[in-house]
């Protein structure tokens, strides 16, 4: 008989604010990560500090924000009103303390719960806040949320505003590294949403004159767009709309009070509905919603009084009300789109004709594919039922918390041995495995029909649930896990081609990664090092005394599950797949996957020479 566990007063304890944040960081900033993903915790820390500076700008305090990144040190300086000098310590170290509870001061603020900077403070090995106002300055320094130094009031000639400096704690964010590309994207979103704001990042200025129109232009090559971007503005709302010539599914960028709601919410759902309704009424035809929205690329930003988000990281809006005397979010957006988009289409007949032609083409393709889509879906359900390709994770069966979505990962592998190793060593709550059979088809230039006809593509599409866009994406991270040899590289290229050809938004929105696995194991009887490069191998050999045993991993299947657990757990290394905005997707696919050309031959020869030079150096 099992011994009964004692439950007494001694089992009850109260954590202070910083202990609770450090013990349960996911409750405050989502997932931790190492900086390879744009929603990793270190970027949420940057965003939480920036949100306060943005709110100052919105309330008329300062037109410039300076951001500096020095290795792991982040500095954010605004020229707003500055924190009231007697409250500098309280604002960053006392829960439920802040100026945003006063709706007169912050009417449409992102951070209303007074948690943001406290979380940054608690999760930083070094944190300093300085406020300048009324010719005086006050500052405070912390380590892991503990006050280590407080400056008394002193006179200053520095411009008013707040300066925050922090270094994320490496004991919580292990082996982390900032990727400037992710910070730049975050900063660009802020300037798109705040006309008149300038953000300076490591000396580079970012500014937007045309708001969401600039966002769509900067994120897409103009050659990929069907017609000029429709840009509509109103009180507390702004939208930008166009359609792609090449991509199949829907793409949305949605924001609430300056917060990028990557998982959408009530405003995005209302916008999707409003576009369909307006288009149907304009053409006086009851088009299928999917035909209207096929290939749409759009952005929407609204401002809401006291928004309610579904998590502390504010990635999905739950509010149904705009606040004040305004109607519901759904009604407000519907009325705005109906009026403004309808007027635009009446005034711009060429765009209206292009849009109608696109919808009719989508309708034709849908009807041609209707039969095969049904068969493909039936096949996908049957294959999933028999667990033929997919080893799913428990989050999709209600066996773990839905807020763990940011940690969900699908590993796409090739071969039984590799998929077996990952399956045995994965975290069954959040990590799933999809096993390929052989090399995928080169899908460049093929129509969407091939996605349904090809078993591998059809089942992969079904596993991800992206047939109609990213709204139902089942995994936040889609990771290509192939051998680091020629065949493995070829499979990577073919899979990336599949996503570029049919689902480019998976890449655009930062969901696709390459799994880095060690090339070498260097060990003696006491220590083992896993090395991802020749340089790391040489360093490991230097650390071990005597003649260590060196193993060169030729494939993922050679790595035992006991070892693999290290490479897909806390120490996972992911290399994000990113698009080059200077080249259109069509140009990119044609160059790399089309017919052989002298330019591609030259590219291969030049890059092969670089690889050979590196090998000779090693």
N, C-alpha and C positions, 0 to 999 in steps of 0.2 A: 504494500500500500504506500502510495507516494506521501512524503512528508508534507504537511500543510504549511504553506508560506504564511509567516506572521505579518499582520497588517496593523500597525499601531501608530501612535502619534509620531514616533520616530521616523516613519516613512513619509511624513508630510513635510515638505520644505517649500519655502518661498524664494524665488529667484529675483534678484534686482534686475533692472531694465537691461543692462549690458550683458549679464549672464544669460538671460533668456534669449537675447538676439544671437549671441555667440553659440549657444547650445542648439538653437533652431533657426539658423540663418535662412533656410529655404522659405520660412513663413514670411520673411520680410523682403527678400530679394530674388525669390525664385531659385533657380539652380545655381550651383557654384561654378563649375567648369574651370578651364585654364586659359580662356581668352580666345579659343579657336572659333567660338560661336558668337554671333552678335548679341544673343540674349544671355550670355554668361554673366555671372554676378559682378565682375569687375566693371563692366560697362553700365550695369544698373547703379553702381555706386557713383560713377561719373554723372549719370543722368539725374540721380536724386539731388546732387549738389547743383547741377545746372538748372533744374526745375525752379529752384528758388531764385536764381538770377533771372530766368525768363519771366517769372511772375513779377519781379521788380520792373523789368522793361515794360511789361503789359500795363502796369500801373503808372507808367510814365517816369520811371526812375532809371536813367542811363540808357544810352543807345549802343553801347559797345560792351562786349564780354570777351575777356582774354582767357584762353585755355592753354596751358602748357603741359606737355608730357615729357618727362625726363626719366627714361627707363621705367621705373615703377612709381615714380612720384608724379602726382597730378596736382596742378594748381589752377583754381578757377577764381578769377577776379572780375567782379562787376562794379558798376558805377551807379548803383541804385541808392536807396536812402540809407542803407546800412542798418544793421541790427541795433535796436535800442541798447545803448552801452551798458546799462545795468542788467541786461538779460542775455548777454553773450554766452555765458556758461549754460544757463537754463535752456536756451533754444536748441543747443546741440546735445544736451545730456539729460533732460527731463522729459519723459514721455508725456504726450498730450499737452505739449507746450508749444505755442507758435502764434504768429499773427494771422494765420489763415482761417482761424475760427471766427474772426471778425469779418463778416461778409461785406462790410462797408469798405474794408481795406483790400480784400481779395475776392472780388465778385465771381470770377470764373477761373479759379486756380486749379492746377492739377493736384497738388499735394494738400489734402485737407485734413489728414489725420495726424499730423505732427510727428511722423515716424521717420521720414526719409533721412535727414542728416544725423539723427541719432543712430540709425542702422550703420551709416557710413563710419561714424565715430567708433562704434563698438567693434566693427569689423576691420579696423585699421590699426596697424602697429604704431603708426604716428598720425596724429590729426591735429591740425592747428586752424583756429578761426580768428579772424581779425576784422573788426568793424571800425570804420572811420565815418564820423559825422559831427557836425557842429564844431569843427576845428579840434576835435578830440579823438583819441583812439583807445580801444580796449581789445585785448586778445586773450586767448587761452589755449593751452596745449594739453593733449591727451595721449595716452597709450592704451589701446584696447578698451577705450571708454573710461579709463581712469584719469582723473585730472592730475596732471604733473606740474603744471605751471600756469599761473594766472597773473597777467599784467594789470596793474592798476591804471586808472585813467591818466592819460598824458596828452599834452598838446601836440598837434601834428599839422603839417602843411599838406599832407596827402589828400588826394581827392576823396570825396565821400564814397561809400560803397563797402562791399564785403569781399574778403579774400579767404578762401578755404584751401588748405594744403593737406593732402593725405597720401598715405602709402598703405595699400591693402595688405592685410596680414597674411604672410606666406604660410602660416600654420593652418589657415582656413582655405585660402585659395592656393593650392599646391602647384608649384611649377608654372605659375601663370605668366603670361606675356601679353601685353597690349598689342593689338593690331591697329595701326593708325587708320586703316581703311574703314574700320567699323566706327571709330570715333568721328571720322570725317562725315560718314553717312548720317550719324546722329546729329552732328552740328548743322549739316545741310538741311535736314528736316526742320530744325529750329528756325533757320532763316527763311525757308519757304513759307513757314506758318506765321512769321512775324515780320512783315514789311517794315523796312526802316532799321532793322537790327543788323549790326555787324558783329560777327564772331571772328576773332583772330586765334588761329590754332598754330602754335609754334611758328609764328610770323606770317602765316598764310591767311589772307582775309577771305571770308565767305559772306556773301550778301545776295539777296534775291529781290528783283524788282517785280516779277510777275507771279510770285507765290507758287501755287500748285501747278501752274502751266510750266514753270521752270523745272519742277520736280519731274514731270513726265518727259520733258525734253532731255533732261540730264540722264535719265534712266533708260532712254531708248534712242537708238539710232534713227534719224529722221526717215531713212529709206525704208524702215520697217513699218511706218505708220501709214494707214490708209488715207487719212484726211487730216487737215490742220486741227490742232487740239482745240476743243470747245472749252472756253474758260468762263465760268459764271460765278459772280460774287453777289452776296447779299448780307443782311445783318446776321451776324453769328453763323454764317455758312459760306462755304466756298467749294466749288467742284470743278474738276477738269476731266474731260472725256475724249477718248479717241478709240479707234479700233486698229488692231494689228493686221498687216497683210499676211503674216506667216504663222503666228502662234494660234493654237486651237482653243485654249481655255481662257477663263476669265482672270483678270489681274486687278486687284484693288489695293490702294494705299489709303488707309482711313485713320483719322485723327480726332481726338476730343480734347479741347482746351490745350492743344499743343502736344498731347501725348499720342505717340504712335501706337494705335490699337492693332497690333499684328494679328490678333485673333478675331478681329471684327467686333461684332456686337449689334445692338439694336439699331444704331445709326447706319451701319453698312447694309444690314438686311433691308432697312427702309429705302435706302438709296437704290439697291438692286431692283426692288419692287417698283420704285418711282420711275426709273428709266424705262422699264418694260411698259408700264401703264401709259406713259407719255408718248412713246413711239407708236404703240397700238392706236391711240387716239389720233395722232398726227396723220398716219397713213390710212386710218379707218379700216384697219385689218387686224384680225385677232391672231397675230403671230405667236408662235410658241415662245415662251420666255427664254428658253435655251438658245433659240435662233437669234433673238435680239442681242443677247449678252455674249454670244460666242465671239471670242477674240477681243473683247472689250479690255481696254487699259484705262484705268480711271483712278481718281483720287477725290476724297471728300474730307472736309474738315468742318466740324461744328463746335460751338461753344455752349456749354450747358451749365446751369447753376447747380453747384454741389453735385457733380457727377458721382455715380455709384459704379465702381468697377468690380469685376469678379475676383480680383486678387490684388495683393499689395503691389505687384509689378504692373498693374493697370494695362494689361494687354487686351482686355475685352470689356466693352461697355455693357452694363446691365441696366442703366437708367432707361426709363420709358418716358420721362417728363423732361422738358426743356428748362422748366423752372419759371418762377414769376407768373406773369399773365399769359405766357406763351402756351400754345397747344402741345400735344404730345410730340415726342421726337418723330414718330412715324408721320403724323399729320403735317408737321412743320416741313419736313424734307419733301414729302409728296407735293405739297402746295408750291414750294420753291421750284422744284424740278419741272413740274407741270407748266408753270408760267414761263420760266427762263429758257428751258430747253425747247419748248414749243415755239417761242418767239424766235429763237436762234435758227431753228430749222426753216421757219417761214422766210426769214431774211437771207438765208444762205442755201439757195436751191441746189447748188452743185454738191455741197456736203450732204444734203438730204438725199440726193440721187445716189451718191456713193454709198451711203448708209443703207438705203433700201436694197441696192444691188447686193451688198454684203449679206444682208439678212436673207434675201431670196436664195443666194448661193448656199448659205448655211442650212436653209430649209431643204434644199435639193440634196445636199450631202447627208443630212440626217435621215431623209426618207430612203436614200440608197443604202444607208448603213443599218436601218432599223432591224431588218431580219438578222443580220450577222451580229449586231450588238446583243440581241436577246440570246442568241446561241452562245455568244462569248460569255455573257453574264452567268448563264446556266452552267457553263463549263467551269467558270471561276468559283462559283458556289460549291460545285461538286468537288473540285480539287481542294478547296479550303476545308470542306467537310472531312475529306479523307487525309488532311494534313500532308498533302503531296509535296508542296513547295515551301509552305510557310510554317515556321515555328513561332507562334505569336507570343506576346507578353501578357501578363495578367491584368494590366490596366484596362484592356479591352473586354475583360470579362467581369469587370466590377469588383475584382479582388484586391485592388489597391486604389489609393486616392487619386481622383481625377486631376488635382492640382499638380501631380507629378508629370503632367503632359510634357513640360519643357525638357524632361529627361528622357522621353521616349526615343528610342533609336531602332532603326531597321538596318541590319547588316546585310548587304547583298554580296553573296559569296559564290564561288564556282568550285564544284567538286565536292564529293562526299566527305573527304578527310578534313578539308578546311571548314565546311559548315558544321561537321561533327565537333571539331575542337571548340568553335565559337559557341555552339549550342550547349555544350557541357559546361562551359566556363562563364556564360553570360549571367546577368542579373535578370531572373525570370520575371520580375515585376515590370521592368521598363524596357528591356532589350529583346528584340525579335530578330529572327534569322530567315532570310529568303535565299533559297539555294537555286542557282542557275544550273542548267544542264548544257555544258559546252559553251562555246562562244555565241553571244547574241548576234542577231542579224544587223548588218550595216543599214540603218534606216534612213540615211541621208537621201532626200529627194522623194521618199515614199509618202503616200497619203495616209491619213489616220486609219484607213481601212486595215492597214497592216497590223495595227495595234490589237485589233480584235481577232485577226486571222492567225497571228503568231502566238503560240501558247505562252511562251516566256513573257512577252510584252503584255499580253492580256492579263495574266495572273499577277504580274508586278503592278500593273495599273490598279487592279482590284485590291491588292494588298495595301497599297498606299491610299486608295479611295480618292483619286485625283481626276477621275474621268471628266468631271464638270468643274474643275478648278480646285484651289487650295483650301476652300472653306472646310472641307471634310478631311483634310490631310491627317492621317492616323498617327504619323510619327513626326516629331519635330526635327529629328536628325536622320537623314538618309545617307548611309555610309557605304561606299564601295570598298569592299575588303577583298582584294585580290593579291596574288603573289607579286613580289617585286622582281619579276623577270619579264622577258619580252612578251610572253603570252598574257601574263597578268596586266601589263601595260596596254596591250591591245584590247583586252576585255574592258578595262577602264575607259578607253577611248570610245568604244562602241556604246557603252552605257551612257557616257556623257552626251554622245551624239543623239541617243534616244531621248534624253531629257531636253536637249536643245531643240530638237526637231518638233517634239510634241508637247512638252511641258517646261518651257524655259523659265516660267515663274518659280519653279522649284529651286533653280539656281539663282535667279534674281533676288529672291527673298531670303537667300542664305541658308537653305536647308540641305544642300548636297556637299558631301565631304569625301575625302580619301582617307582611309585608315592607314596610319603609319605603323609598321611593325618592325621590330629589330632585325637587322641584318646579321648580327653576330651575338654570340653568348661567350663571355670571357669569365672564367671562374677558376678558383682553386678549392681546396677542401673547406675553406671558411667563408669565402665571399663569392658573390656572383654579380656580374654587370651585364646588362643588356644594352647593346650599342646599335644606334641607328645610322651610323656613318663610319667611314674609315677613321676619321678624326677621333670619334668617341672610342673606337676600338683601341687606338694607340694610347689614349689617356687611361683607359682601363688597364691595359697591360702594364703601364707605368705605376699604377697604384698597387698592383698585386706583386708580391715577392715571389721569386723563383720563376719557373716556366709554367704559366697558366694553360689550361685547356681552352682552345678556341674552336667554337662551332660556327660554321656559316650556314644560316637557315636558307634553304633553297625555296621553300614554300611554306604557306601557312599550315599545311597539314603536318609539317615536321615539328611544329610547336605543340607541346602537350597541353591539354586543358589546364593542368595545374600551373603551367607557366602563362598560358594565354589570359588567364584571369587578370594578370597584372596589366596587360596591354589594352584591355577594354573596360577596365575599372577606373579607379581614381587617377591612375597615371596614363589614361588614354591620350594618344596624340592624334589629332585630326587636322587635316590640311583642307581648308575650305576651297571649293571650286568657285571661282569668280569670273565674271564676264568682263571683257575688254570693251568699254563703251565706244571706243574709237572705231570699232569694226562691227558691222551689223551681224546678226546671227546668221543670216543667209551667206554673207561673205565669209564668215568664220567656217561654217560647215563646208562651203564650196572649196575653201583653201585646204582644209585638213582632210576632208572625206570625199571630195569630188575626184574628177579625173586627174591623173598625175600631170603636173605642169612644171616648166623650168623653175618657176619661183619656189615651188614646194621642194623640188630637188635641191635647190640652193640652200633653202632653210634647213633641210635635213643634214646636208653635208656640213654646214657651218656649226650646227648644234652638236653633231657627232664629233667634230673636231674639239669642241669645248669639253665634251665628256671624256675623250681620250686624253686630253691635256690634264684633266683632273686626276685620271687614273695614274698617269705617269708621275704626277706630283706625289701621289700617295704610295 
